[in-house]
Every structure is written in C-alpha cells, then in structure tokens.
C-alpha cells in the first residue's frame, strides 16, 4: 500500500488526514473524561422531551392494531 501511495502522490494527504483524525479523536475522548454523567445524558433535553412527548404504551399500540 505504501508504494502505491508514494507512486500516486497521496502519501502526504494520507499522513495529514490520519494525524488529523488521531488528534480529533484524542480531543473528543478527553472531553468525555471531563464531562459528568448527567451532561452525557443531556439531562435537561431528556426532561423536556419526557414532559412534552407522551410515553409509548405497548398495550395501546397492540389494541389499535
């Protein structure tokens, strides 16, 4: 694979893209370490949707069919 990348002139873009992906992944993983469980659950959004959207009742769906 490496000789083909060199032959086609794609070695530099491959290296740059791989390093960018690595740094972005490390950045996002470090952000997950700093956040709390409540922030990861999106607590306010979850409460808002539970308030405005009714919970699905499986028995009601079965009776409807």
mmJSON file of the N, C-alpha and C atoms, coordinates in Angstrom:
{"data_MODEL":{"atom_site":{
"group_PDB":["ATOM","ATOM","ATOM","ATOM","ATOM","ATOM","ATOM","ATOM","ATOM","ATOM","ATOM","ATOM","ATOM","ATOM","ATOM","ATOM","ATOM","ATOM","ATOM","ATOM","ATOM","ATOM","ATOM","ATOM","ATOM","ATOM","ATOM","ATOM","ATOM","ATOM","ATOM","ATOM","ATOM","ATOM","ATOM","ATOM","ATOM","ATOM","ATOM","ATOM","ATOM","ATOM","ATOM","ATOM","ATOM","ATOM","ATOM","ATOM","ATOM","ATOM","ATOM","ATOM","ATOM","ATOM","ATOM","ATOM","ATOM","ATOM","ATOM","ATOM","ATOM","ATOM","ATOM","ATOM","ATOM","ATOM","ATOM","ATOM","ATOM","ATOM","ATOM","ATOM","ATOM","ATOM","ATOM","ATOM","ATOM","ATOM","ATOM","ATOM","ATOM","ATOM","ATOM","ATOM","ATOM","ATOM","ATOM","ATOM","ATOM","ATOM","ATOM","ATOM","ATOM","ATOM","ATOM","ATOM","ATOM","ATOM","ATOM","ATOM","ATOM","ATOM","ATOM","ATOM","ATOM","ATOM","ATOM","ATOM","ATOM","ATOM","ATOM","ATOM","ATOM","ATOM","ATOM","ATOM","ATOM","ATOM","ATOM","ATOM","ATOM","ATOM","ATOM","ATOM","ATOM","ATOM","ATOM","ATOM","ATOM","ATOM","ATOM","ATOM","ATOM","ATOM","ATOM","ATOM","ATOM","ATOM","ATOM","ATOM","ATOM","ATOM","ATOM","ATOM","ATOM","ATOM","ATOM","ATOM","ATOM","ATOM","ATOM","ATOM","ATOM","ATOM","ATOM","ATOM","ATOM","ATOM","ATOM","ATOM","ATOM","ATOM","ATOM","ATOM","ATOM","ATOM","ATOM","ATOM","ATOM","ATOM","ATOM","ATOM","ATOM","ATOM","ATOM","ATOM","ATOM","ATOM","ATOM","ATOM","ATOM","ATOM","ATOM","ATOM","ATOM","ATOM","ATOM","ATOM","ATOM","ATOM","ATOM","ATOM","ATOM","ATOM","ATOM"],
"id":[1,2,3,4,5,6,7,8,9,10,11,12,13,14,15,16,17,18,19,20,21,22,23,24,25,26,27,28,29,30,31,32,33,34,35,36,37,38,39,40,41,42,43,44,45,46,47,48,49,50,51,52,53,54,55,56,57,58,59,60,61,62,63,64,65,66,67,68,69,70,71,72,73,74,75,76,77,78,79,80,81,82,83,84,85,86,87,88,89,90,91,92,93,94,95,96,97,98,99,100,101,102,103,104,105,106,107,108,109,110,111,112,113,114,115,116,117,118,119,120,121,122,123,124,125,126,127,128,129,130,131,132,133,134,135,136,137,138,139,140,141,142,143,144,145,146,147,148,149,150,151,152,153,154,155,156,157,158,159,160,161,162,163,164,165,166,167,168,169,170,171,172,173,174,175,176,177,178,179,180,181,182,183,184,185,186,187,188,189,190,191,192,193,194,195],
"type_symbol":["N","C","C","N","C","C","N","C","C","N","C","C","N","C","C","N","C","C","N","C","C","N","C","C","N","C","C","N","C","C","N","C","C","N","C","C","N","C","C","N","C","C","N","C","C","N","C","C","N","C","C","N","C","C","N","C","C","N","C","C","N","C","C","N","C","C","N","C","C","N","C","C","N","C","C","N","C","C","N","C","C","N","C","C","N","C","C","N","C","C","N","C","C","N","C","C","N","C","C","N","C","C","N","C","C","N","C","C","N","C","C","N","C","C","N","C","C","N","C","C","N","C","C","N","C","C","N","C","C","N","C","C","N","C","C","N","C","C","N","C","C","N","C","C","N","C","C","N","C","C","N","C","C","N","C","C","N","C","C","N","C","C","N","C","C","N","C","C","N","C","C","N","C","C","N","C","C","N","C","C","N","C","C","N","C","C","N","C","C","N","C","C","N","C","C"],
"label_atom_id":["N","CA","C","N","CA","C","N","CA","C","N","CA","C","N","CA","C","N","CA","C","N","CA","C","N","CA","C","N","CA","C","N","CA","C","N","CA","C","N","CA","C","N","CA","C","N","CA","C","N","CA","C","N","CA","C","N","CA","C","N","CA","C","N","CA","C","N","CA","C","N","CA","C","N","CA","C","N","CA","C","N","CA","C","N","CA","C","N","CA","C","N","CA","C","N","CA","C","N","CA","C","N","CA","C","N","CA","C","N","CA","C","N","CA","C","N","CA","C","N","CA","C","N","CA","C","N","CA","C","N","CA","C","N","CA","C","N","CA","C","N","CA","C","N","CA","C","N","CA","C","N","CA","C","N","CA","C","N","CA","C","N","CA","C","N","CA","C","N","CA","C","N","CA","C","N","CA","C","N","CA","C","N","CA","C","N","CA","C","N","CA","C","N","CA","C","N","CA","C","N","CA","C","N","CA","C","N","CA","C","N","CA","C","N","CA","C","N","CA","C","N","CA","C","N","CA","C"],
"label_alt_id":[null,null,null,null,null,null,null,null,null,null,null,null,null,null,null,null,null,null,null,null,null,null,null,null,null,null,null,null,null,null,null,null,null,null,null,null,null,null,null,null,null,null,null,null,null,null,null,null,null,null,null,null,null,null,null,null,null,null,null,null,null,null,null,null,null,null,null,null,null,null,null,null,null,null,null,null,null,null,null,null,null,null,null,null,null,null,null,null,null,null,null,null,null,null,null,null,null,null,null,null,null,null,null,null,null,null,null,null,null,null,null,null,null,null,null,null,null,null,null,null,null,null,null,null,null,null,null,null,null,null,null,null,null,null,null,null,null,null,null,null,null,null,null,null,null,null,null,null,null,null,null,null,null,null,null,null,null,null,null,null,null,null,null,null,null,null,null,null,null,null,null,null,null,null,null,null,null,null,null,null,null,null,null,null,null,null,null,null,null,null,null,null,null,null,null],
"label_comp_id":["UNK","UNK","UNK","UNK","UNK","UNK","UNK","UNK","UNK","UNK","UNK","UNK","UNK","UNK","UNK","UNK","UNK","UNK","UNK","UNK","UNK","UNK","UNK","UNK","UNK","UNK","UNK","UNK","UNK","UNK","UNK","UNK","UNK","UNK","UNK","UNK","UNK","UNK","UNK","UNK","UNK","UNK","UNK","UNK","UNK","UNK","UNK","UNK","UNK","UNK","UNK","UNK","UNK","UNK","UNK","UNK","UNK","UNK","UNK","UNK","UNK","UNK","UNK","UNK","UNK","UNK","UNK","UNK","UNK","UNK","UNK","UNK","UNK","UNK","UNK","UNK","UNK","UNK","UNK","UNK","UNK","UNK","UNK","UNK","UNK","UNK","UNK","UNK","UNK","UNK","UNK","UNK","UNK","UNK","UNK","UNK","UNK","UNK","UNK","UNK","UNK","UNK","UNK","UNK","UNK","UNK","UNK","UNK","UNK","UNK","UNK","UNK","UNK","UNK","UNK","UNK","UNK","UNK","UNK","UNK","UNK","UNK","UNK","UNK","UNK","UNK","UNK","UNK","UNK","UNK","UNK","UNK","UNK","UNK","UNK","UNK","UNK","UNK","UNK","UNK","UNK","UNK","UNK","UNK","UNK","UNK","UNK","UNK","UNK","UNK","UNK","UNK","UNK","UNK","UNK","UNK","UNK","UNK","UNK","UNK","UNK","UNK","UNK","UNK","UNK","UNK","UNK","UNK","UNK","UNK","UNK","UNK","UNK","UNK","UNK","UNK","UNK","UNK","UNK","UNK","UNK","UNK","UNK","UNK","UNK","UNK","UNK","UNK","UNK","UNK","UNK","UNK","UNK","UNK","UNK"],
"label_asym_id":["A","A","A","A","A","A","A","A","A","A","A","A","A","A","A","A","A","A","A","A","A","A","A","A","A","A","A","A","A","A","A","A","A","A","A","A","A","A","A","A","A","A","A","A","A","A","A","A","A","A","A","A","A","A","A","A","A","A","A","A","A","A","A","A","A","A","A","A","A","A","A","A","A","A","A","A","A","A","A","A","A","A","A","A","A","A","A","A","A","A","A","A","A","A","A","A","A","A","A","A","A","A","A","A","A","A","A","A","A","A","A","A","A","A","A","A","A","A","A","A","A","A","A","A","A","A","A","A","A","A","A","A","A","A","A","A","A","A","A","A","A","A","A","A","A","A","A","A","A","A","A","A","A","A","A","A","A","A","A","A","A","A","A","A","A","A","A","A","A","A","A","A","A","A","A","A","A","A","A","A","A","A","A","A","A","A","A","A","A","A","A","A","A","A","A"],
"label_entity_id":["1","1","1","1","1","1","1","1","1","1","1","1","1","1","1","1","1","1","1","1","1","1","1","1","1","1","1","1","1","1","1","1","1","1","1","1","1","1","1","1","1","1","1","1","1","1","1","1","1","1","1","1","1","1","1","1","1","1","1","1","1","1","1","1","1","1","1","1","1","1","1","1","1","1","1","1","1","1","1","1","1","1","1","1","1","1","1","1","1","1","1","1","1","1","1","1","1","1","1","1","1","1","1","1","1","1","1","1","1","1","1","1","1","1","1","1","1","1","1","1","1","1","1","1","1","1","1","1","1","1","1","1","1","1","1","1","1","1","1","1","1","1","1","1","1","1","1","1","1","1","1","1","1","1","1","1","1","1","1","1","1","1","1","1","1","1","1","1","1","1","1","1","1","1","1","1","1","1","1","1","1","1","1","1","1","1","1","1","1","1","1","1","1","1","1"],
"label_seq_id":[1,1,1,2,2,2,3,3,3,4,4,4,5,5,5,6,6,6,7,7,7,8,8,8,9,9,9,10,10,10,11,11,11,12,12,12,13,13,13,14,14,14,15,15,15,16,16,16,17,17,17,18,18,18,19,19,19,20,20,20,21,21,21,22,22,22,23,23,23,24,24,24,25,25,25,26,26,26,27,27,27,28,28,28,29,29,29,30,30,30,31,31,31,32,32,32,33,33,33,34,34,34,35,35,35,36,36,36,37,37,37,38,38,38,39,39,39,40,40,40,41,41,41,42,42,42,43,43,43,44,44,44,45,45,45,46,46,46,47,47,47,48,48,48,49,49,49,50,50,50,51,51,51,52,52,52,53,53,53,54,54,54,55,55,55,56,56,56,57,57,57,58,58,58,59,59,59,60,60,60,61,61,61,62,62,62,63,63,63,64,64,64,65,65,65],
"pdbx_PDB_ins_code":[null,null,null,null,null,null,null,null,null,null,null,null,null,null,null,null,null,null,null,null,null,null,null,null,null,null,null,null,null,null,null,null,null,null,null,null,null,null,null,null,null,null,null,null,null,null,null,null,null,null,null,null,null,null,null,null,null,null,null,null,null,null,null,null,null,null,null,null,null,null,null,null,null,null,null,null,null,null,null,null,null,null,null,null,null,null,null,null,null,null,null,null,null,null,null,null,null,null,null,null,null,null,null,null,null,null,null,null,null,null,null,null,null,null,null,null,null,null,null,null,null,null,null,null,null,null,null,null,null,null,null,null,null,null,null,null,null,null,null,null,null,null,null,null,null,null,null,null,null,null,null,null,null,null,null,null,null,null,null,null,null,null,null,null,null,null,null,null,null,null,null,null,null,null,null,null,null,null,null,null,null,null,null,null,null,null,null,null,null,null,null,null,null,null,null],
"Cartn_x":[0.821,0.0,0.869,1.932,2.798,3.413,3.913,4.441,3.376,2.13,1.075,0.777,0.798,0.577,1.693,2.914,4.046,3.943,3.603,3.513,2.435,1.284,0.179,0.274,1.264,1.418,0.411,-0.06,-1.076,-0.537,0.773,1.337,1.138,1.42,1.269,-0.191,-1.167,-2.559,-2.99,-2.477,-2.804,-2.274,-1.047,-0.44,-1.157,-1.456,-2.126,-3.527,-4.264,-5.608,-5.567,-4.62,-4.509,-4.167,-3.247,-2.895,-4.047,-4.766,-5.913,-6.979,-7.228,-8.203,-7.75,-6.481,-5.948,-6.094,-5.714,-5.81,-7.267,-8.148,-9.559,-10.151,-9.785,-10.271,-9.789,-8.525,-7.997,-8.666,-8.942,-9.61,-11.021,-11.749,-13.118,-13.147,-12.206,-12.152,-11.802,-10.938,-10.6,-11.8,-12.628,-13.839,-14.812,-14.867,-15.748,-15.291,-14.001,-13.49,-13.845,-13.937,-14.203,-15.684,-16.567,-17.993,-18.577,-19.671,-20.313,-21.328,-21.809,-22.788,-24.085,-24.462,-25.691,-25.562,-24.413,-24.208,-24.231,-23.705,-23.721,-25.13,-25.978,-27.359,-28.198,-27.644,-28.39,-29.644,-29.424,-30.49,-31.641,-31.356,-32.434,-33.221,-32.538,-33.213,-34.074,-33.554,-34.307,-35.577,-35.468,-36.633,-37.645,-37.173,-38.066,-38.847,-38.164,-38.859,-39.816,-39.478,-40.378,-41.631,-41.484,-42.632,-43.571,-43.031,-43.853,-44.272,-43.536,-43.883,-44.434,-45.601,-46.139,-45.325,-45.299,-44.605,-45.437,-44.769,-45.478,-45.934,-47.173,-47.742,-47.932,-47.237,-47.283,-48.676,-49.381,-50.727,-51.671,-51.51,-52.354,-52.072,-50.821,-50.458,-51.021,-50.959,-51.471,-52.99,-53.696,-55.149,-55.529,-54.739,-55.023,-54.972,-54.034,-53.915,-55.032],
"Cartn_y":[-1.184,0.0,1.252,1.239,2.403,2.759,1.793,2.166,2.78,2.326,2.908,4.347,4.615,5.987,6.912,6.427,7.224,7.438,6.385,6.46,7.458,7.451,8.333,9.714,9.933,11.237,11.472,10.414,10.533,10.278,10.148,9.849,11.014,12.226,13.384,13.592,13.565,13.695,12.57,11.362,10.234,10.482,10.935,11.184,12.329,13.395,14.548,14.164,13.434,13.014,12.073,11.16,10.226,10.957,11.901,12.659,13.538,14.138,14.965,14.113,12.935,12.042,11.62,11.324,10.935,12.058,13.277,14.403,14.735,14.659,14.926,13.868,12.623,11.55,11.742,12.066,12.299,13.491,14.532,15.714,15.372,14.623,14.266,13.308,12.387,11.475,12.205,13.211,13.97,14.799,15.241,15.976,15.063,13.798,12.863,12.615,12.645,12.436,13.596,14.798,15.976,16.192,15.548,15.783,14.794,15.216,14.363,13.451,12.49,11.546,12.266,13.241,13.99,14.782,15.358,16.081,15.135,13.933,12.981,12.501,12.458,12.049,13.171,14.361,15.534,15.706,15.826,15.821,16.764,18.015,18.966,18.588,18.186,17.785,16.553,15.624,14.404,14.752,15.63,16.018,16.759,17.595,18.351,17.439,16.481,15.573,14.655,14.241,13.394,14.164,15.453,16.274,16.498,16.793,17.149,15.957,14.881,13.706,12.626,12.093,11.029,9.752,8.982,7.7,6.728,5.911,4.939,3.776,3.434,2.32,1.172,0.082,-1.043,-1.659,-1.732,-2.321,-1.468,-0.167,0.712,0.487,0.268,0.025,-1.308,-2.33,-3.658,-3.602,-2.904,-2.774,-2.022,-1.061,-0.266,-1.125,-2.057,-2.934,-3.915],
"Cartn_z":[0.0,0.0,0.0,0.747,0.818,-0.54,-1.32,-2.64,-3.559,-3.443,-4.27,-3.86,-2.553,-2.099,-2.564,-2.534,-2.999,-4.502,-5.234,-6.695,-7.131,-6.46,-6.83,-6.201,-5.367,-4.727,-3.616,-2.999,-1.959,-0.557,-0.436,0.878,1.848,1.423,2.303,2.718,1.787,2.238,3.181,2.965,3.838,5.248,5.348,6.658,7.368,6.647,7.256,7.736,6.918,7.302,8.501,8.525,9.648,10.942,10.876,12.079,12.554,11.617,11.996,12.676,12.144,12.761,14.157,14.315,15.611,16.633,16.266,17.195,17.529,16.548,16.806,17.74,17.523,18.395,19.825,19.988,21.338,22.0,21.229,21.773,22.24,21.43,21.807,22.993,23.054,24.195,25.481,25.402,26.606,27.056,26.125,26.504,27.239,26.865,27.553,28.983,29.215,30.568,31.487,30.935,31.752,32.027,31.295,31.468,32.476,33.09,34.091,33.417,34.185,33.647,33.279,34.068,33.793,32.487,32.244,30.993,29.799,29.98,28.888,28.574,29.569,29.346,28.759,28.708,28.246,29.09,30.393,31.382,31.083,30.765,30.524,29.279,28.227,26.993,27.238,28.021,28.33,29.106,30.096,30.882,30.021,29.133,28.267,27.329,26.728,25.819,26.571,27.769,28.544,28.95,29.143,29.534,28.349,27.189,26.042,25.198,25.213,24.425,25.341,25.043,25.907,25.749,26.796,26.728,25.911,25.129,24.308,25.171,25.034,25.774,24.795,25.002,24.074,24.002,25.106,25.084,24.234,24.258,23.443,21.964,21.602,20.216,19.749,20.601,20.23,20.055,20.934,20.808,19.544,19.154,17.958,16.7,16.665,15.5,15.553],
"occupancy":[1.0,1.0,1.0,1.0,1.0,1.0,1.0,1.0,1.0,1.0,1.0,1.0,1.0,1.0,1.0,1.0,1.0,1.0,1.0,1.0,1.0,1.0,1.0,1.0,1.0,1.0,1.0,1.0,1.0,1.0,1.0,1.0,1.0,1.0,1.0,1.0,1.0,1.0,1.0,1.0,1.0,1.0,1.0,1.0,1.0,1.0,1.0,1.0,1.0,1.0,1.0,1.0,1.0,1.0,1.0,1.0,1.0,1.0,1.0,1.0,1.0,1.0,1.0,1.0,1.0,1.0,1.0,1.0,1.0,1.0,1.0,1.0,1.0,1.0,1.0,1.0,1.0,1.0,1.0,1.0,1.0,1.0,1.0,1.0,1.0,1.0,1.0,1.0,1.0,1.0,1.0,1.0,1.0,1.0,1.0,1.0,1.0,1.0,1.0,1.0,1.0,1.0,1.0,1.0,1.0,1.0,1.0,1.0,1.0,1.0,1.0,1.0,1.0,1.0,1.0,1.0,1.0,1.0,1.0,1.0,1.0,1.0,1.0,1.0,1.0,1.0,1.0,1.0,1.0,1.0,1.0,1.0,1.0,1.0,1.0,1.0,1.0,1.0,1.0,1.0,1.0,1.0,1.0,1.0,1.0,1.0,1.0,1.0,1.0,1.0,1.0,1.0,1.0,1.0,1.0,1.0,1.0,1.0,1.0,1.0,1.0,1.0,1.0,1.0,1.0,1.0,1.0,1.0,1.0,1.0,1.0,1.0,1.0,1.0,1.0,1.0,1.0,1.0,1.0,1.0,1.0,1.0,1.0,1.0,1.0,1.0,1.0,1.0,1.0,1.0,1.0,1.0,1.0,1.0,1.0],
"B_iso_or_equiv":[0.0,0.0,0.0,0.0,0.0,0.0,0.0,0.0,0.0,0.0,0.0,0.0,0.0,0.0,0.0,0.0,0.0,0.0,0.0,0.0,0.0,0.0,0.0,0.0,0.0,0.0,0.0,0.0,0.0,0.0,0.0,0.0,0.0,0.0,0.0,0.0,0.0,0.0,0.0,0.0,0.0,0.0,0.0,0.0,0.0,0.0,0.0,0.0,0.0,0.0,0.0,0.0,0.0,0.0,0.0,0.0,0.0,0.0,0.0,0.0,0.0,0.0,0.0,0.0,0.0,0.0,0.0,0.0,0.0,0.0,0.0,0.0,0.0,0.0,0.0,0.0,0.0,0.0,0.0,0.0,0.0,0.0,0.0,0.0,0.0,0.0,0.0,0.0,0.0,0.0,0.0,0.0,0.0,0.0,0.0,0.0,0.0,0.0,0.0,0.0,0.0,0.0,0.0,0.0,0.0,0.0,0.0,0.0,0.0,0.0,0.0,0.0,0.0,0.0,0.0,0.0,0.0,0.0,0.0,0.0,0.0,0.0,0.0,0.0,0.0,0.0,0.0,0.0,0.0,0.0,0.0,0.0,0.0,0.0,0.0,0.0,0.0,0.0,0.0,0.0,0.0,0.0,0.0,0.0,0.0,0.0,0.0,0.0,0.0,0.0,0.0,0.0,0.0,0.0,0.0,0.0,0.0,0.0,0.0,0.0,0.0,0.0,0.0,0.0,0.0,0.0,0.0,0.0,0.0,0.0,0.0,0.0,0.0,0.0,0.0,0.0,0.0,0.0,0.0,0.0,0.0,0.0,0.0,0.0,0.0,0.0,0.0,0.0,0.0,0.0,0.0,0.0,0.0,0.0,0.0],
"pdbx_formal_charge":[null,null,null,null,null,null,null,null,null,null,null,null,null,null,null,null,null,null,null,null,null,null,null,null,null,null,null,null,null,null,null,null,null,null,null,null,null,null,null,null,null,null,null,null,null,null,null,null,null,null,null,null,null,null,null,null,null,null,null,null,null,null,null,null,null,null,null,null,null,null,null,null,null,null,null,null,null,null,null,null,null,null,null,null,null,null,null,null,null,null,null,null,null,null,null,null,null,null,null,null,null,null,null,null,null,null,null,null,null,null,null,null,null,null,null,null,null,null,null,null,null,null,null,null,null,null,null,null,null,null,null,null,null,null,null,null,null,null,null,null,null,null,null,null,null,null,null,null,null,null,null,null,null,null,null,null,null,null,null,null,null,null,null,null,null,null,null,null,null,null,null,null,null,null,null,null,null,null,null,null,null,null,null,null,null,null,null,null,null,null,null,null,null,null,null],
"auth_seq_id":[1,1,1,2,2,2,3,3,3,4,4,4,5,5,5,6,6,6,7,7,7,8,8,8,9,9,9,10,10,10,11,11,11,12,12,12,13,13,13,14,14,14,15,15,15,16,16,16,17,17,17,18,18,18,19,19,19,20,20,20,21,21,21,22,22,22,23,23,23,24,24,24,25,25,25,26,26,26,27,27,27,28,28,28,29,29,29,30,30,30,31,31,31,32,32,32,33,33,33,34,34,34,35,35,35,36,36,36,37,37,37,38,38,38,39,39,39,40,40,40,41,41,41,42,42,42,43,43,43,44,44,44,45,45,45,46,46,46,47,47,47,48,48,48,49,49,49,50,50,50,51,51,51,52,52,52,53,53,53,54,54,54,55,55,55,56,56,56,57,57,57,58,58,58,59,59,59,60,60,60,61,61,61,62,62,62,63,63,63,64,64,64,65,65,65],
"auth_comp_id":["UNK","UNK","UNK","UNK","UNK","UNK","UNK","UNK","UNK","UNK","UNK","UNK","UNK","UNK","UNK","UNK","UNK","UNK","UNK","UNK","UNK","UNK","UNK","UNK","UNK","UNK","UNK","UNK","UNK","UNK","UNK","UNK","UNK","UNK","UNK","UNK","UNK","UNK","UNK","UNK","UNK","UNK","UNK","UNK","UNK","UNK","UNK","UNK","UNK","UNK","UNK","UNK","UNK","UNK","UNK","UNK","UNK","UNK","UNK","UNK","UNK","UNK","UNK","UNK","UNK","UNK","UNK","UNK","UNK","UNK","UNK","UNK","UNK","UNK","UNK","UNK","UNK","UNK","UNK","UNK","UNK","UNK","UNK","UNK","UNK","UNK","UNK","UNK","UNK","UNK","UNK","UNK","UNK","UNK","UNK","UNK","UNK","UNK","UNK","UNK","UNK","UNK","UNK","UNK","UNK","UNK","UNK","UNK","UNK","UNK","UNK","UNK","UNK","UNK","UNK","UNK","UNK","UNK","UNK","UNK","UNK","UNK","UNK","UNK","UNK","UNK","UNK","UNK","UNK","UNK","UNK","UNK","UNK","UNK","UNK","UNK","UNK","UNK","UNK","UNK","UNK","UNK","UNK","UNK","UNK","UNK","UNK","UNK","UNK","UNK","UNK","UNK","UNK","UNK","UNK","UNK","UNK","UNK","UNK","UNK","UNK","UNK","UNK","UNK","UNK","UNK","UNK","UNK","UNK","UNK","UNK","UNK","UNK","UNK","UNK","UNK","UNK","UNK","UNK","UNK","UNK","UNK","UNK","UNK","UNK","UNK","UNK","UNK","UNK","UNK","UNK","UNK","UNK","UNK","UNK"],
"auth_asym_id":["A","A","A","A","A","A","A","A","A","A","A","A","A","A","A","A","A","A","A","A","A","A","A","A","A","A","A","A","A","A","A","A","A","A","A","A","A","A","A","A","A","A","A","A","A","A","A","A","A","A","A","A","A","A","A","A","A","A","A","A","A","A","A","A","A","A","A","A","A","A","A","A","A","A","A","A","A","A","A","A","A","A","A","A","A","A","A","A","A","A","A","A","A","A","A","A","A","A","A","A","A","A","A","A","A","A","A","A","A","A","A","A","A","A","A","A","A","A","A","A","A","A","A","A","A","A","A","A","A","A","A","A","A","A","A","A","A","A","A","A","A","A","A","A","A","A","A","A","A","A","A","A","A","A","A","A","A","A","A","A","A","A","A","A","A","A","A","A","A","A","A","A","A","A","A","A","A","A","A","A","A","A","A","A","A","A","A","A","A","A","A","A","A","A","A"],
"auth_atom_id":["N","CA","C","N","CA","C","N","CA","C","N","CA","C","N","CA","C","N","CA","C","N","CA","C","N","CA","C","N","CA","C","N","CA","C","N","CA","C","N","CA","C","N","CA","C","N","CA","C","N","CA","C","N","CA","C","N","CA","C","N","CA","C","N","CA","C","N","CA","C","N","CA","C","N","CA","C","N","CA","C","N","CA","C","N","CA","C","N","CA","C","N","CA","C","N","CA","C","N","CA","C","N","CA","C","N","CA","C","N","CA","C","N","CA","C","N","CA","C","N","CA","C","N","CA","C","N","CA","C","N","CA","C","N","CA","C","N","CA","C","N","CA","C","N","CA","C","N","CA","C","N","CA","C","N","CA","C","N","CA","C","N","CA","C","N","CA","C","N","CA","C","N","CA","C","N","CA","C","N","CA","C","N","CA","C","N","CA","C","N","CA","C","N","CA","C","N","CA","C","N","CA","C","N","CA","C","N","CA","C","N","CA","C","N","CA","C","N","CA","C","N","CA","C","N","CA","C"],
"pdbx_PDB_model_num":[1,1,1,1,1,1,1,1,1,1,1,1,1,1,1,1,1,1,1,1,1,1,1,1,1,1,1,1,1,1,1,1,1,1,1,1,1,1,1,1,1,1,1,1,1,1,1,1,1,1,1,1,1,1,1,1,1,1,1,1,1,1,1,1,1,1,1,1,1,1,1,1,1,1,1,1,1,1,1,1,1,1,1,1,1,1,1,1,1,1,1,1,1,1,1,1,1,1,1,1,1,1,1,1,1,1,1,1,1,1,1,1,1,1,1,1,1,1,1,1,1,1,1,1,1,1,1,1,1,1,1,1,1,1,1,1,1,1,1,1,1,1,1,1,1,1,1,1,1,1,1,1,1,1,1,1,1,1,1,1,1,1,1,1,1,1,1,1,1,1,1,1,1,1,1,1,1,1,1,1,1,1,1,1,1,1,1,1,1,1,1,1,1,1,1]
}}}
